Amino acid sequence: MTRNSLAVGAVAAACALAACGSSSNSTGSNPSQTTPPADAVSATTITISNNVASPKNIKVARGSQVTFVNNDTVSHEMFSDPHPDHTDCPEINQVGFLGPGKSLQTGNMTSNRSVCGFHDHNLPNVAGLQGSITIQ
């Protein structure tokens, strides 16, 4: 193998590694979501009952806190997308474990993202426990 072919191979390998590293999806269930869902309503409280978060999609002013209320008979663990990393909007992760009859707030919603997805960590595929918070 010549010195040129080794250099070309090294450059190709570096490019392939860079492409793999930049293709990771850390945006949850809807990676391209940057605009609020059409059904997003202005609210600062999300209530969970019968494994359903309501309203599912809300809009809040930048800096607001969102209260999650658990009116269910079981505990939930509310976290930011994506599962299981919870890295999109760390403010949501402050809710965490939410026992029956309890309520907890997010941190101040100041994420760089405009749309923050959330889910129940223990039931990440239950659509009723998924939703979004749009920061305006």
N, C-alpha and C positions, 0 to 999 in steps of 0.2 A: 504494500500500500504506500502511495506517495504521500509526501508532506501535505500537498494540496488536498488530496482526498480525505486525509485525517482532519484537516481544518474544516472542510465542507461538512463532514460528518458531525463534528463537534458543534458547528453552528446549527445544523439541522436538529440535533438533539436538544440544544438549548432552546430553540424556537418551539419545539414540541412540548418541552417542559413548561415554558412560559404560557403556552396556549392552554395546557391542562390546568395550570394554576389559576388562570383567569376565568375559567369556565364554571367554577363552582357556583351553585345556586344557593344563595343565602336569603332569598326573599320569600320563602314560604310557599303556600299553595298557589299563589298567583304572582309569579316572578315579574311580570311586566306591569303590574298594577301601580300606577302613579297618579291616577285620577280617582276621585271618590266614586264608589259604586252609586248607581242611579238611585238606589233606595236609602242612601245615607240620610239620617235625620239629625238635627241639632239636639244633642242630649249630653249629659255628663254622668248618667247612671245606666248600667247594664244589669239586668236582673236575670238570674238563672233559675229556671223552674222546669221540672220534668226533662232534664238534659237538653234544654233549649235556652240560649242566650237571647235576650230581647231588650232593646232592638239589636239586631244582628250587626248593623253597620251604622256608626254614628260619626258626626262631625263636631269637633271641639276647637276652641280658640287656642292658639299656641300658648303654652304655659299652664293650661288647665289640667286638673286632675280628674280622672274618671273613677267613679265608684262602682265596684262589682258587688252585687248583693246576691247571696246564695239562699234562695227560697226553696231549694231542693232538699230532699231527705238524705242525700249523700254528699260527701265532700268533693270539691273540685280543685284543680291546681291550674290556675290561669296564667299563661305565659305568652310571650311574644313569639311570632313565627321566626324562623322555620323550626319545626320539630326535628330533632331534639336539642338543637343548638340554642334557640331562643335569643338570637343576636340582633334581630332587626330593630327592635325598639325596647331597650332595656327598662324603660320606665314602667312598662306593663309587668315585667317580672317581679316588681315590688308587691304585686298582689299575691302571687304564689298560692300557698295552701289556704283554701277558703272552706271552713267547716259549715255544716248546715246552720242556717239562721244567722250567719255572720256576714259582715261587709268589710271590704278593704279597698283602699285607693291605690291607684297607680302613682308613680312619681309625676312631677310636672312634665307634661307632654311637650318636649322640646327637641325631639329627635330630628335628625337631618332628613329623614324620610317624610313624605307627605301622607302616605297611607301605611298604617301599621296593622298588620294582621295579628290575631290572637287565637288561641286554642286551649283546650284542657290538655295538659301534659299527659295525663293518664288515659285519655280518650282522644288522641290526636286526629283520628279519622271520623269522629262523630260530627257530621256537618252542622248539627244544631248548636254545637259548642264552639263553632268557629265564627269569626267575624272580623270587622275592621274598625279602626279608629282613624279618621282623617283629621290631620292637624292643619288648621287654616291660619 
